[in-house]
Amino acid sequence: MKRGELIMRLTEAEPGMELEIYELPVGNFKTHFVRLGVIEGTRVKCIHKLPGGTVVISKRHQEIAVGSEIAKKIMVKKI
């Protein structure tokens, strides 16, 4: 991590923010994201924050809804 980089939970991201996946939770969640092509270092954009805490991210032309419990465990870097 470089000095001055903003690392936060995915739940803290605001719509429109460009992000890089910094850390995924271990286990089945990580396996699922790897299948979707989302790994550490992947650039995504926060599209929506839905009631209940679900966060919708976009990777290229693919939108992925991430439930609040998982989104709390995903660390991202604002770019």
Secondary structure, DSSP 8 states (H G I E B T S, - for coil): --TT--EEEGGG--TT-EEEEEE--SSHHHHHHHHTT--TT-EEEEEEE-TTS-EEEEETTEEEEE-HHHHTT-EEEE-
